[in-house]
Amino acid sequence: MISGKVLSTEKEIVDFATVYLKGTNYGGTTNKDGIFHLKAPAGDYTLVVSAIGYKTVEKPVKLVAGERTKQNVTISPQTTELEEVVVVSNGISRLKRSAFNAVALDTKALQNSTQNLSEALTQAPGMKLRESGGVGSDMQLMMDGFSGKHIKIFIDGVPQEGVGSSFGLNNIPVNYAERIEVYKGVVPVGFGTDAIGGVINIITKKNQKKWFLDASYSFGSFNTHKSYVNFGQTLSNGFTYEINAFQNYSDNDYYVDTPVKDFATGAINKKKIEHVKRFHDNFHNEAVVGKIGIVDKKWADRFMFGFTYSRMYKDIQTGVRQEVVFGGKYRKGYSLMPSLDYRKQDLFTKGLDLVLTANYNKNMTNNVDTSSYEFNWRGEMRPLKMPGEQSYQNTRSDNNNWNGTLTANYRLGKAHMFTFNHVLNAFRRSNRSLLNEDSEANAIPKETRKNISGLSYRLMPSEHWNVSVFGKYYNQFIAGPVATSAAQDKYVRTTNSVNAMGYGAAGTYFILKSLQAKLSYEKAYRLPTNEEMFGDEDLESGDIALKPENSDNLNLNLSYDEMFGKHSIYVESGVIYRNTKDYIQRNISDLSGGKYGATYVNHGRVLTKGFTFSARYGFADWISVGGSFTQMNVRDNVKTVSNGSNQESLTYKARIPNLPYQFANSDLTFYWRNLGKKGNMLTVTYDNLYMHSFPLYSEAVGSESEFVVPTQFSHNLTLSYGIQNGRYNISFECRNFTNEKLYDNFSLQKAGRAFYGKVRVYFGGK
């Protein structure tokens, strides 16, 4: 047996480094604490340690029968461009060996930008961010044709269900993450989730041995302020602590082009477009995340207690259509989340690793719509006959979420691994109207309980190929109020339960040293979410009778990654196939008085075929250029208008409406090192985003051309100057510098040209 720890020359832990005995099949990886264990016959060997961004190290070692050899290894960063270029690829070695279609985003090059985590994710092939407005607006992430609730979010492997909008990805600064892992389509059992679109796993910084402080502040257009601070330390006795805190504030008072309601006639002339300023769209949120615990003990590799507090306030300027404007509606809320994280390798016996996590989230949301006035886009106001711009309410929703996960890995020999995972999620929402305390609907709580179990087996006989097979069991119980009268003034408690069994397989093979193929398939299920079943207590209505989505997911991926002296090349292409049944679709519905809401329905069958392509080139430590292209063909696959009917549906084989299907992005970065003084660096980045137009309604039923999200092409520019190897940093950004009219959702216009500045300091150990 040989074991040891891998550290960088800066005394930083190097996790998931590749460690093997040269010329043999005996190998493995370091864990999150940089520790490795290898078992091989006695003899003389050469130990090889490699990791992305570091020079490969070889050391002679001697293994003696019946004895454990200890060999710590220090590796140094490469002097070439690899540690600087952001490779949107399987650049993390653990993901590269994985048989699943997974990419990793290194956030290092984005630390001086004002981007949040959701914006950073748009660099990945197949990823698209859809926002309804400015800072703090409603957001959906798209991944290979699936969006929003099809995609599950994790932080360090812990599910983030029920955290609330105050702690959403579009409100968390990119500095919060060390890297972002994206699993597309087929999802490993270890996540224990019911995603059919994929999983996003945010990896935070851990176990920094020296005291450190990372702090930043930015200011920009529309009175936007963002700040972030992160500090902590791990002591020699294993005691560790860390604090993350951040805030966002914006007036979001940018200009939009929209028809305006004429109070004199009561009509909206849609042919007359006015240039008006948003006046009721203030947003702010604040969050603090504290962790304290013990690491590197015999009984625990990591034992941490955490506590997260976040809050938010949001003025609501529009409904689901921009022509409808509000001047008094708002939403506020807060979230409290204590958590526990326990991890241990080789628990009780060699090869058995255990991870236990638990968290409780109390999320309160208060929707207020009590204005006695109606507003138009000019800011004019007139009295309403009845209070309430959308629907008269002052409702408090208390959402209680309990999450628990257990993951056990058992390594048998050098080639076999078994994984078991179980996730328990319980949800309870109680509503209380501050206007009508006797509301019968609010008297009945809304509840769900979800259990997902998974078991997988991985065969990895060599570094050249491996294969995994797995099965998943899903169970969900739902209870909530259902109206028994047309007037919706009588309710009864109704229950429902669903069960399903999923399965799949994934494999990877290195055709050449730098050419890798991946193939994966899953019979996947997605259980309806709380919002889909119960609504959001405001603009969206739910349905507890929704069926789970089920999908046949198939992924084929080829990637090529090579260096030629000072040149680095990465090319990746993937093909996606999804045959989805009982697809849950969000529809816009007309309400009385010219108002709009949203509903959820099971839409039979949907067939998705598509491909992604990405490429990147780097030269030394001077330049990085790359981009990605995504084409998704998502079609209605319901042949007849109803069961038992021979009449063909008008929308059969038509493109699913209100869904972006073609988009691309690219970027170009120059690095000017030692500018002004050794250790200083100027970075200039240009990036862009293209999206093809798509219709709001089905093209098959002759939708009018005016109901289209237009083709758009936006451009951004960032300049950053770092002093003393990144200790002091200042950056300037111009977003959408061509002032393009941008829309992610029909008629909901996003901000035009905007400018931002940011200062950042970093002290302590790396």
Secondary structure, DSSP 4 states (H G I P E B T S, - for coil): -EEEEEEETTS-B-TT-EEEETTSS-EEE--TTSEEEE---SEEEEEEEE-TTB--EEEEEEE-TT--EE--EEE-B-SSGGGTS---BS-SHHHHH-SS-EEEEE-GGGTTS--BHHHHHTTSTTEEEEESSSTT--EEEEETTEEGGGEEEEETTEE-TT--GGG-GGGSBGGG-SEEEEEESS--GGG----SSEEEEEEPP---SS-EEEEEEEEETTTEEEEEEEEEEE-TTSEEEEEEEEEEEE----EEEE--EETTTTEE-TT--EEEE--S--EEEEEEEEEEEEES-SS-SEEEEEEEEEEEEEE--B-SSTTSB-SS-EEEEEEEEEEEEEEESS-SSTTEEEEEEEEEEEEEEEEEE--SEEE-TTS-EEE-SSS-SSS-EEEEEEEEEEEEEEEEEEEETTTEEEEEEEEEEEEEEEEEESS-TT-HHHHS-EEEEEEEEEEEEEEEEETTEEEEEEEEEEEEEEEEEEE-STTS--EEEEEEEEEEEEEEEEEEEESSSSEEEEEEEEEEEEPPPHHHHH--SSSB---TTPPPEEEEEEEEEEEEEEEETTEEEEEEEEEEEEEEES-EEEEEEEEGGGEEEEEEEE-SEEEEEEEEEEEEEEETTTEEEEEEEEEEEEEE---BSSTT--PBPTTTTPBPSS---EEEEEEEEEEEETSSSTT-EEEEEEEEEEE--EESS-GGGT--TTSEEPPEEEEEEEEEEEETTTTEEEEEEEESTT----EEETTEE---SEEEEEEEEEEE--
